[in-house]
Every structure is written in C-alpha cells, then in structure tokens.
C-alpha cells in the first residue's frame, strides 16, 4: 500500500489544538465531554516501510487514536484531502471519519502529570 506521506503530514496538523473529537470516538464511550486538546501531532517515517503517528494531548477518547490513524490512512490513500479534516471535526459525525485501525502497533509511550 503506497501512502502519500506529504498529504498525511499536512492533514495531521489539523488535529492540533482544542477540538470536540466526537467524530473520532467509538460508540458507547462513557466520557461526559469529547473535547480534548492535542498539543503535538506528527507523522514520522522511521524506516522505508514504517510510519509512526505521534499524538500528545491532555487525554484521549476510546479508540480516538485508532480512528485518527484510520482517517490519516484515508488521506494517504487519496480517499480524503487534508483540507477535509476541519470539516470532519466540526460536523462531529463518526461516519465522516476513517475506519478504526486495529490495535497492533499502538502503544502508550509516556504519561505525565503536573
């Protein structure tokens, strides 16, 4: 699968900042609010065939990272344009975001508290 990394890098920047991530949460999520802040979002190519998606934020909803990753894959495949991400966030409709990617390869790097 050939992904357009340049478009993915452009798209991921739209996730930075405080947003209502309702479109990027699994149904049945018990959180009262779906507003979260993403402080840093980036795509890193570690090897020729491996891509890292790094997100730093104040909290994440159930499956939020996996859905964001699925949406970025859609951008990389040309199914979505990077400029569509703000509309997906604003419309808050789960069906407009990408599929939920499987959990393999997903891991938590660090938790920080003030």
N, CA, C and O atoms as CSV, one atom per row, in Angstrom:
chain,resi,resn,atom,element,x,y,z
A,1,UNK,N,N,0.852,-1.170,0.000
A,1,UNK,CA,C,0.000,0.000,0.000
A,1,UNK,C,C,0.902,1.238,0.000
A,1,UNK,O,O,1.728,1.423,0.894
A,2,UNK,N,N,0.730,2.059,-0.995
A,2,UNK,CA,C,1.522,3.278,-1.138
A,2,UNK,C,C,0.730,4.458,-0.562
A,2,UNK,O,O,-0.374,4.760,-1.016
A,3,UNK,N,N,1.308,5.110,0.433
A,3,UNK,CA,C,0.656,6.243,1.085
A,3,UNK,C,C,1.367,7.543,0.728
A,3,UNK,O,O,2.591,7.575,0.605
A,4,UNK,N,N,0.602,8.604,0.563
A,4,UNK,CA,C,1.151,9.932,0.309
A,4,UNK,C,C,1.474,10.569,1.663
A,4,UNK,O,O,0.617,11.182,2.300
A,5,UNK,N,N,2.714,10.409,2.079
A,5,UNK,CA,C,3.154,10.891,3.397
A,5,UNK,C,C,3.048,12.405,3.497
A,5,UNK,O,O,2.715,12.936,4.557
A,6,UNK,N,N,3.323,13.094,2.417
A,6,UNK,CA,C,3.257,14.559,2.423
A,6,UNK,C,C,1.841,15.033,2.775
A,6,UNK,O,O,1.677,15.947,3.582
A,7,UNK,N,N,0.835,14.421,2.179
A,7,UNK,CA,C,-0.556,14.785,2.488
A,7,UNK,C,C,-0.910,14.411,3.923
A,7,UNK,O,O,-1.619,15.154,4.603
A,8,UNK,N,N,-0.423,13.271,4.381
A,8,UNK,CA,C,-0.698,12.848,5.756
A,8,UNK,C,C,-0.093,13.821,6.760
A,8,UNK,O,O,-0.706,14.129,7.782
A,9,UNK,N,N,1.111,14.305,6.468
A,9,UNK,CA,C,1.766,15.277,7.363
A,9,UNK,C,C,0.994,16.593,7.400
A,9,UNK,O,O,0.924,17.247,8.441
A,10,UNK,N,N,0.422,16.976,6.276
A,10,UNK,CA,C,-0.396,18.192,6.239
A,10,UNK,C,C,-1.690,17.979,7.031
A,10,UNK,O,O,-2.110,18.847,7.797
A,11,UNK,N,N,-2.310,16.821,6.838
A,11,UNK,CA,C,-3.594,16.525,7.488
A,11,UNK,C,C,-3.489,16.435,9.005
A,11,UNK,O,O,-4.379,16.905,9.714
A,12,UNK,N,N,-2.422,15.841,9.506
A,12,UNK,CA,C,-2.320,15.610,10.956
A,12,UNK,C,C,-2.260,16.921,11.731
A,12,UNK,O,O,-2.662,16.965,12.893
A,13,UNK,N,N,-1.771,17.978,11.115
A,13,UNK,CA,C,-1.671,19.267,11.808
A,13,UNK,C,C,-3.043,19.848,12.149
A,13,UNK,O,O,-3.163,20.642,13.082
A,14,UNK,N,N,-4.075,19.460,11.402
A,14,UNK,CA,C,-5.435,19.938,11.687
A,14,UNK,C,C,-5.980,19.392,13.018
A,14,UNK,O,O,-6.935,19.938,13.571
A,15,UNK,N,N,-5.378,18.331,13.516
A,15,UNK,CA,C,-5.832,17.761,14.786
A,15,UNK,C,C,-5.284,18.516,15.998
A,15,UNK,O,O,-5.798,18.365,17.106
A,16,UNK,N,N,-4.255,19.317,15.794
A,16,UNK,CA,C,-3.670,20.054,16.910
A,16,UNK,C,C,-4.626,21.133,17.410
A,16,UNK,O,O,-5.375,21.734,16.640
A,17,UNK,N,N,-4.578,21.356,18.711
A,17,UNK,CA,C,-5.432,22.363,19.332
A,17,UNK,C,C,-6.587,21.717,20.073
A,17,UNK,O,O,-6.693,20.493,20.143
A,18,UNK,N,N,-7.447,22.553,20.624
A,18,UNK,CA,C,-8.618,22.065,21.357
A,18,UNK,C,C,-9.780,21.896,20.391
A,18,UNK,O,O,-10.165,22.834,19.692
A,19,UNK,N,N,-10.332,20.691,20.360
A,19,UNK,CA,C,-11.452,20.377,19.473
A,19,UNK,C,C,-12.408,19.430,20.176
A,19,UNK,O,O,-12.050,18.756,21.142
A,20,UNK,N,N,-13.625,19.395,19.671
A,20,UNK,CA,C,-14.563,18.357,20.078
A,20,UNK,C,C,-14.324,17.179,19.147
A,20,UNK,O,O,-14.619,17.262,17.955
A,21,UNK,N,N,-13.796,16.092,19.672
A,21,UNK,CA,C,-13.420,14.930,18.881
A,21,UNK,C,C,-14.532,13.880,18.818
A,21,UNK,O,O,-14.258,12.682,18.749
A,22,UNK,N,N,-15.774,14.334,18.842
A,22,UNK,CA,C,-16.914,13.424,18.804
A,22,UNK,C,C,-16.866,12.482,17.593
A,22,UNK,O,O,-17.257,11.320,17.704
A,23,UNK,N,N,-16.394,12.966,16.450
A,23,UNK,CA,C,-16.314,12.140,15.235
A,23,UNK,C,C,-15.217,11.082,15.342
A,23,UNK,O,O,-15.145,10.179,14.508
A,24,UNK,N,N,-14.374,11.186,16.348
A,24,UNK,CA,C,-13.222,10.294,16.475
A,24,UNK,C,C,-13.284,9.453,17.748
A,24,UNK,O,O,-12.250,9.097,18.313
A,25,UNK,N,N,-14.493,9.140,18.192
A,25,UNK,CA,C,-14.638,8.272,19.358
A,25,UNK,C,C,-15.557,7.116,19.005
A,25,UNK,O,O,-16.440,7.237,18.156
A,26,UNK,N,N,-15.331,6.003,19.670
A,26,UNK,CA,C,-16.162,4.826,19.454
A,26,UNK,C,C,-17.515,5.033,20.124
A,26,UNK,O,O,-17.625,5.742,21.124
A,27,UNK,N,N,-18.530,4.413,19.564
A,27,UNK,CA,C,-19.853,4.496,20.189
A,27,UNK,C,C,-19.797,3.811,21.549
A,27,UNK,O,O,-19.034,2.867,21.753
A,28,UNK,N,N,-20.595,4.287,22.451
A,28,UNK,CA,C,-20.615,3.726,23.789
A,28,UNK,C,C,-19.570,4.308,24.717
A,28,UNK,O,O,-19.440,3.856,25.855
A,29,UNK,N,N,-18.822,5.301,24.260
A,29,UNK,CA,C,-17.834,5.960,25.119
A,29,UNK,C,C,-18.551,6.642,26.274
A,29,UNK,O,O,-19.530,7.360,26.068
A,30,UNK,N,N,-18.067,6.418,27.477
A,30,UNK,CA,C,-18.759,6.944,28.659
A,30,UNK,C,C,-18.307,8.348,29.069
A,30,UNK,O,O,-18.853,8.906,30.021
A,31,UNK,N,N,-17.342,8.924,28.389
A,31,UNK,CA,C,-16.862,10.266,28.743
A,31,UNK,C,C,-17.982,11.285,28.594
A,31,UNK,O,O,-18.737,11.251,27.622
A,32,UNK,N,N,-18.086,12.189,29.559
A,32,UNK,CA,C,-19.118,13.222,29.512
A,32,UNK,C,C,-18.837,14.242,28.412
A,32,UNK,O,O,-19.759,14.754,27.779
A,33,UNK,N,N,-17.567,14.529,28.194
A,33,UNK,CA,C,-17.190,15.506,27.180
A,33,UNK,C,C,-16.227,14.860,26.180
A,33,UNK,O,O,-15.371,14.056,26.552
A,34,UNK,N,N,-16.382,15.222,24.923
A,34,UNK,CA,C,-15.457,14.709,23.907
A,34,UNK,C,C,-14.471,15.800,23.470
A,34,UNK,O,O,-13.802,15.662,22.446
A,35,UNK,N,N,-14.387,16.873,24.246
A,35,UNK,CA,C,-13.431,17.944,23.966
A,35,UNK,C,C,-12.075,17.543,24.555
A,35,UNK,O,O,-11.955,17.217,25.736
A,36,UNK,N,N,-11.080,17.579,23.703
A,36,UNK,CA,C,-9.717,17.254,24.105
A,36,UNK,C,C,-8.772,18.236,23.419
A,36,UNK,O,O,-9.133,18.874,22.429
A,37,UNK,N,N,-7.563,18.349,23.956
A,37,UNK,CA,C,-6.542,19.193,23.351
A,37,UNK,C,C,-5.381,18.322,22.903
A,37,UNK,O,O,-4.826,17.548,23.683
A,38,UNK,N,N,-5.026,18.463,21.635
A,38,UNK,CA,C,-3.846,17.792,21.093
A,38,UNK,C,C,-2.752,18.855,21.005
A,38,UNK,O,O,-2.861,19.817,20.246
A,39,UNK,N,N,-1.702,18.662,21.794
A,39,UNK,CA,C,-0.612,19.628,21.836
A,39,UNK,C,C,0.358,19.447,20.667
A,39,UNK,O,O,0.914,20.415,20.146
A,40,UNK,N,N,0.544,18.210,20.275
A,40,UNK,CA,C,1.511,17.919,19.205
A,40,UNK,C,C,1.008,16.709,18.428
A,40,UNK,O,O,0.598,15.704,19.008
A,41,UNK,N,N,1.049,16.828,17.107
A,41,UNK,CA,C,0.635,15.731,16.237
A,41,UNK,C,C,1.586,15.680,15.051
A,41,UNK,O,O,1.748,16.661,14.325
A,42,UNK,N,N,2.208,14.531,14.867
A,42,UNK,CA,C,3.135,14.447,13.744
A,42,UNK,C,C,3.242,13.031,13.186
A,42,UNK,O,O,2.982,12.038,13.865
A,43,UNK,N,N,3.637,12.990,11.921
A,43,UNK,CA,C,3.911,11.750,11.205
A,43,UNK,C,C,5.428,11.655,11.086
A,43,UNK,O,O,6.089,12.601,10.659
A,44,UNK,N,N,5.966,10.511,11.465
A,44,UNK,CA,C,7.407,10.304,11.384
A,44,UNK,C,C,7.651,9.020,10.589
A,44,UNK,O,O,7.081,7.971,10.888
A,45,UNK,N,N,8.500,9.124,9.582
A,45,UNK,CA,C,8.882,7.938,8.820
A,45,UNK,C,C,10.172,7.412,9.441
A,45,UNK,O,O,11.233,8.017,9.289
A,46,UNK,N,N,10.076,6.281,10.142
A,46,UNK,CA,C,11.226,5.705,10.845
A,46,UNK,C,C,12.086,4.854,9.921
A,46,UNK,O,O,13.314,4.879,9.991
A,47,UNK,N,N,11.428,4.114,9.071
A,47,UNK,CA,C,12.106,3.277,8.089
A,47,UNK,C,C,11.329,3.401,6.799
A,47,UNK,O,O,10.273,4.033,6.763
A,48,UNK,N,N,11.838,2.807,5.745
A,48,UNK,CA,C,11.199,2.945,4.438
A,48,UNK,C,C,9.734,2.487,4.458
A,48,UNK,O,O,8.899,3.070,3.767
A,49,UNK,N,N,9.421,1.465,5.230
A,49,UNK,CA,C,8.068,0.922,5.212
A,49,UNK,C,C,7.332,1.048,6.546
A,49,UNK,O,O,6.327,0.370,6.762
A,50,UNK,N,N,7.822,1.911,7.445
A,50,UNK,CA,C,7.177,2.091,8.751
A,50,UNK,C,C,6.907,3.564,9.002
A,50,UNK,O,O,7.780,4.416,8.838
A,51,UNK,N,N,5.676,3.838,9.403
A,51,UNK,CA,C,5.247,5.208,9.684
A,51,UNK,C,C,4.787,5.272,11.134
A,51,UNK,O,O,4.023,4.418,11.584
A,52,UNK,N,N,5.246,6.274,11.858
A,52,UNK,CA,C,4.813,6.494,13.228
A,52,UNK,C,C,3.889,7.693,13.243
A,52,UNK,O,O,4.181,8.726,12.640
A,53,UNK,N,N,2.778,7.549,13.932
A,53,UNK,CA,C,1.855,8.659,14.169
A,53,UNK,C,C,1.963,8.978,15.650
A,53,UNK,O,O,1.602,8.157,16.493
A,54,UNK,N,N,2.454,10.156,15.966
A,54,UNK,CA,C,2.639,10.543,17.364
A,54,UNK,C,C,1.664,11.646,17.732
A,54,UNK,O,O,1.590,12.681,17.069
A,55,UNK,N,N,0.913,11.405,18.808
A,55,UNK,CA,C,-0.047,12.375,19.320
A,55,UNK,C,C,0.234,12.619,20.795
A,55,UNK,O,O,0.375,11.677,21.575
A,56,UNK,N,N,0.312,13.880,21.165
A,56,UNK,CA,C,0.480,14.270,22.558
A,56,UNK,C,C,-0.717,15.145,22.913
A,56,UNK,O,O,-0.999,16.132,22.234
A,57,UNK,N,N,-1.416,14.774,23.981
A,57,UNK,CA,C,-2.601,15.532,24.342
A,57,UNK,C,C,-2.929,15.438,25.813
A,57,UNK,O,O,-2.230,14.783,26.585
A,58,UNK,N,N,-4.012,16.110,26.188
A,58,UNK,CA,C,-4.422,16.114,27.595
A,58,UNK,C,C,-5.361,14.959,27.926
A,58,UNK,O,O,-5.818,14.844,29.063
A,59,UNK,N,N,-5.648,14.119,26.970
A,59,UNK,CA,C,-6.491,12.952,27.177
A,59,UNK,C,C,-6.999,12.443,25.842
A,59,UNK,O,O,-7.023,13.171,24.850
A,60,UNK,N,N,-7.402,11.188,25.833
A,60,UNK,CA,C,-7.884,10.578,24.598
A,60,UNK,C,C,-9.163,9.798,24.865
A,60,UNK,O,O,-9.322,9.181,25.918
A,61,UNK,N,N,-10.058,9.835,23.911
A,61,UNK,CA,C,-11.307,9.093,23.988
A,61,UNK,C,C,-11.071,7.652,23.555
A,61,UNK,O,O,-10.046,7.333,22.951
A,62,UNK,N,N,-12.033,6.782,23.869
A,62,UNK,CA,C,-11.925,5.376,23.489
A,62,UNK,C,C,-11.814,5.257,21.971
A,62,UNK,O,O,-12.693,5.721,21.244
A,63,UNK,N,N,-10.750,4.644,21.499
A,63,UNK,CA,C,-10.438,4.427,20.078
A,63,UNK,C,C,-10.119,5.706,19.305
A,63,UNK,O,O,-9.997,5.660,18.081
A,64,UNK,N,N,-9.983,6.822,19.970
A,64,UNK,CA,C,-9.715,8.094,19.287
A,64,UNK,C,C,-8.447,8.035,18.430
A,64,UNK,O,O,-8.469,8.447,17.270
A,65,UNK,N,N,-7.367,7.537,18.976
A,65,UNK,CA,C,-6.103,7.491,18.245
A,65,UNK,C,C,-6.221,6.544,17.055
A,65,UNK,O,O,-5.714,6.846,15.975
A,66,UNK,N,N,-6.881,5.407,17.239
A,66,UNK,CA,C,-7.043,4.436,16.147
A,66,UNK,C,C,-7.915,5.007,15.021
A,66,UNK,O,O,-7.680,4.706,13.850
A,67,UNK,N,N,-8.905,5.815,15.357
A,67,UNK,CA,C,-9.771,6.433,14.346
A,67,UNK,C,C,-9.033,7.570,13.634
A,67,UNK,O,O,-9.157,7.723,12.419
A,68,UNK,N,N,-8.276,8.358,14.376
A,68,UNK,CA,C,-7.459,9.398,13.751
A,68,UNK,C,C,-6.473,8.749,12.776
A,68,UNK,O,O,-6.298,9.231,11.657
A,69,UNK,N,N,-5.833,7.664,13.197
A,69,UNK,CA,C,-4.883,6.964,12.325
A,69,UNK,C,C,-5.583,6.438,11.073
A,69,UNK,O,O,-5.038,6.538,9.974
A,70,UNK,N,N,-6.773,5.884,11.228
A,70,UNK,CA,C,-7.531,5.405,10.075
A,70,UNK,C,C,-7.891,6.530,9.119
A,70,UNK,O,O,-7.885,6.344,7.902
A,71,UNK,N,N,-8.202,7.686,9.665
A,71,UNK,CA,C,-8.520,8.857,8.847
A,71,UNK,C,C,-7.276,9.324,8.092
A,71,UNK,O,O,-7.358,9.706,6.925
A,72,UNK,N,N,-6.137,9.292,8.758
A,72,UNK,CA,C,-4.882,9.685,8.105
A,72,UNK,C,C,-4.505,8.698,6.998
A,72,UNK,O,O,-3.960,9.102,5.970
A,73,UNK,N,N,-4.788,7.426,7.195
A,73,UNK,CA,C,-4.546,6.443,6.131
A,73,UNK,C,C,-5.435,6.760,4.930
A,73,UNK,O,O,-4.987,6.668,3.787
A,74,UNK,N,N,-6.690,7.131,5.183
A,74,UNK,CA,C,-7.578,7.526,4.081
A,74,UNK,C,C,-7.008,8.712,3.305
A,74,UNK,O,O,-7.108,8.767,2.079
A,75,UNK,N,N,-6.413,9.658,4.026
A,75,UNK,CA,C,-5.762,10.799,3.366
A,75,UNK,C,C,-4.585,10.295,2.532
A,75,UNK,O,O,-4.422,10.685,1.376
A,76,UNK,N,N,-3.776,9.436,3.121
A,76,UNK,CA,C,-2.614,8.899,2.423
A,76,UNK,C,C,-2.960,8.106,1.176
A,76,UNK,O,O,-2.189,8.075,0.216
A,77,UNK,N,N,-4.123,7.466,1.193
A,77,UNK,CA,C,-4.584,6.689,0.038
A,77,UNK,C,C,-5.279,7.547,-1.014
A,77,UNK,O,O,-5.560,7.079,-2.117
A,78,UNK,N,N,-5.555,8.807,-0.669
A,78,UNK,CA,C,-6.226,9.704,-1.604
A,78,UNK,C,C,-7.741,9.669,-1.511
A,78,UNK,O,O,-8.426,10.246,-2.357
A,79,UNK,N,N,-8.277,8.998,-0.492
A,79,UNK,CA,C,-9.734,8.950,-0.295
A,79,UNK,C,C,-10.275,10.216,0.348
A,79,UNK,O,O,-11.462,10.519,0.228
A,80,UNK,N,N,-9.418,10.948,1.024
A,80,UNK,CA,C,-9.758,12.229,1.656
A,80,UNK,C,C,-8.629,13.210,1.363
A,80,UNK,O,O,-7.476,12.812,1.195
A,81,UNK,N,N,-8.968,14.484,1.303
A,81,UNK,CA,C,-7.958,15.528,1.176
A,81,UNK,C,C,-7.653,16.075,2.574
A,81,UNK,O,O,-8.541,16.110,3.426
A,82,UNK,N,N,-6.420,16.499,2.819
A,82,UNK,CA,C,-6.083,17.048,4.135
A,82,UNK,C,C,-7.034,18.162,4.584
A,82,UNK,O,O,-7.354,18.274,5.768
A,83,UNK,N,N,-7.479,18.974,3.638
A,83,UNK,CA,C,-8.336,20.122,3.959
A,83,UNK,C,C,-9.742,19.709,4.413
A,83,UNK,O,O,-10.513,20.556,4.862
A,84,UNK,N,N,-10.080,18.437,4.304
A,84,UNK,CA,C,-11.384,17.949,4.759
A,84,UNK,C,C,-11.417,17.680,6.267
A,84,UNK,O,O,-12.496,17.571,6.851
A,85,UNK,N,N,-10.256,17.575,6.895
A,85,UNK,CA,C,-10.187,17.245,8.322
A,85,UNK,C,C,-10.934,18.262,9.193
A,85,UNK,O,O,-11.700,17.843,10.061
A,86,UNK,N,N,-10.752,19.583,9.006
A,86,UNK,CA,C,-11.501,20.525,9.854
A,86,UNK,C,C,-13.019,20.340,9.755
A,86,UNK,O,O,-13.719,20.481,10.758
A,87,UNK,N,N,-13.529,20.030,8.575
A,87,UNK,CA,C,-14.972,19.804,8.421
A,87,UNK,C,C,-15.421,18.555,9.158
A,87,UNK,O,O,-16.492,18.541,9.766
A,88,UNK,N,N,-14.609,17.506,9.109
A,88,UNK,CA,C,-14.950,16.264,9.829
A,88,UNK,C,C,-15.007,16.547,11.321
A,88,UNK,O,O,-15.921,16.092,12.009
A,89,UNK,N,N,-14.034,17.296,11.822
A,89,UNK,CA,C,-14.024,17.649,13.250
A,89,UNK,C,C,-15.258,18.477,13.591
A,89,UNK,O,O,-15.934,18.201,14.582
A,90,UNK,N,N,-15.553,19.485,12.784
A,90,UNK,CA,C,-16.667,20.391,13.071
A,90,UNK,C,C,-18.030,19.709,12.963
A,90,UNK,O,O,-18.913,19.968,13.781
A,91,UNK,N,N,-18.213,18.846,11.970
A,91,UNK,CA,C,-19.513,18.184,11.781
A,91,UNK,C,C,-19.802,17.143,12.858
A,91,UNK,O,O,-20.963,16.805,13.086
A,92,UNK,N,N,-18.765,16.628,13.528
A,92,UNK,CA,C,-18.890,15.699,14.645
A,92,UNK,C,C,-19.665,14.421,14.310
A,92,UNK,O,O,-20.339,13.861,15.174
A,93,UNK,N,N,-19.573,13.963,13.072
A,93,UNK,CA,C,-20.259,12.738,12.658
A,93,UNK,C,C,-19.232,11.629,12.475
A,93,UNK,O,O,-18.329,11.735,11.644
A,94,UNK,N,N,-19.378,10.567,13.256
A,94,UNK,CA,C,-18.428,9.454,13.218
A,94,UNK,C,C,-18.279,8.876,11.815
A,94,UNK,O,O,-17.178,8.487,11.424
A,95,UNK,N,N,-19.368,8.814,11.054
A,95,UNK,CA,C,-19.326,8.203,9.723
A,95,UNK,C,C,-18.455,8.988,8.727
A,95,UNK,O,O,-18.090,8.450,7.682
A,96,UNK,N,N,-18.122,10.230,9.031
A,96,UNK,CA,C,-17.280,11.031,8.138
A,96,UNK,C,C,-15.780,10.772,8.350
A,96,UNK,O,O,-14.967,11.053,7.469
A,97,UNK,N,N,-15.429,10.242,9.508
A,97,UNK,CA,C,-14.025,9.948,9.812
A,97,UNK,C,C,-13.662,8.571,9.253
A,97,UNK,O,O,-14.530,7.827,8.796
A,98,UNK,N,N,-12.392,8.251,9.296
A,98,UNK,CA,C,-11.905,6.972,8.788
A,98,UNK,C,C,-12.272,5.809,9.682
A,98,UNK,O,O,-12.842,5.978,10.760
A,99,UNK,N,N,-11.930,4.625,9.206
A,99,UNK,CA,C,-12.232,3.424,9.990
A,99,UNK,C,C,-11.302,3.334,11.191
A,99,UNK,O,O,-10.263,3.993,11.236
A,100,UNK,N,N,-11.679,2.529,12.145
A,100,UNK,CA,C,-10.870,2.283,13.326
A,100,UNK,C,C,-9.805,1.254,12.965
A,100,UNK,O,O,-10.132,0.113,12.639
A,101,UNK,N,N,-8.555,1.642,13.021
A,101,UNK,CA,C,-7.485,0.703,12.708
A,101,UNK,C,C,-7.331,-0.308,13.841
A,101,UNK,O,O,-7.696,-0.016,14.979
A,102,UNK,N,N,-6.799,-1.486,13.548
A,102,UNK,CA,C,-6.588,-2.484,14.600
A,102,UNK,C,C,-5.539,-1.999,15.604
A,102,UNK,O,O,-4.741,-1.119,15.283
A,103,UNK,N,N,-5.533,-2.562,16.813
A,103,UNK,CA,C,-4.645,-2.064,17.866
A,103,UNK,C,C,-3.183,-2.479,17.724
A,103,UNK,O,O,-2.329,-1.927,18.419
A,104,UNK,N,N,-2.869,-3.426,16.854
A,104,UNK,CA,C,-1.483,-3.859,16.714
A,104,UNK,C,C,-0.606,-2.667,16.319
A,104,UNK,O,O,-0.909,-1.936,15.375
A,105,UNK,N,N,0.464,-2.497,17.051
A,105,UNK,CA,C,1.384,-1.393,16.775
A,105,UNK,C,C,1.089,-0.144,17.578
A,105,UNK,O,O,1.896,0.786,17.579
A,106,UNK,N,N,-0.043,-0.094,18.263
A,106,UNK,CA,C,-0.406,1.061,19.076
A,106,UNK,C,C,0.165,0.878,20.486
A,106,UNK,O,O,-0.019,-0.171,21.104
A,107,UNK,N,N,0.849,1.892,20.982
A,107,UNK,CA,C,1.318,1.803,22.344
A,107,UNK,C,C,1.443,3.186,22.976
A,107,UNK,O,O,1.635,4.195,22.298
A,108,UNK,N,N,1.328,3.189,24.279
A,108,UNK,CA,C,1.456,4.406,25.077
A,108,UNK,C,C,2.924,4.586,25.443
A,108,UNK,O,O,3.548,3.689,26.011
A,109,UNK,N,N,3.462,5.743,25.116
A,109,UNK,CA,C,4.872,5.995,25.374
A,109,UNK,C,C,5.090,6.516,26.792
A,109,UNK,O,O,5.976,6.048,27.508
A,110,UNK,N,N,4.265,7.501,27.190
A,110,UNK,CA,C,4.524,8.161,28.462
A,110,UNK,C,C,3.267,8.849,28.980
A,110,UNK,O,O,2.444,9.325,28.198
A,111,UNK,N,N,3.126,8.898,30.290
A,111,UNK,CA,C,2.061,9.652,30.933
A,111,UNK,C,C,2.727,10.667,31.854
A,111,UNK,O,O,3.609,10.325,32.643
A,112,UNK,N,N,2.295,11.914,31.742
A,112,UNK,CA,C,2.862,12.979,32.583
A,112,UNK,C,C,1.744,13.635,33.379
A,112,UNK,O,O,0.630,13.793,32.879
A,113,UNK,N,N,2.038,14.014,34.610
A,113,UNK,CA,C,1.099,14.744,35.452
A,113,UNK,C,C,1.762,16.017,35.952
A,113,UNK,O,O,2.966,16.042,36.206
A,114,UNK,N,N,0.973,17.067,36.089
A,114,UNK,CA,C,1.502,18.319,36.654
A,114,UNK,C,C,1.402,18.295,38.153
A,114,UNK,O,O,1.794,19.256,38.814
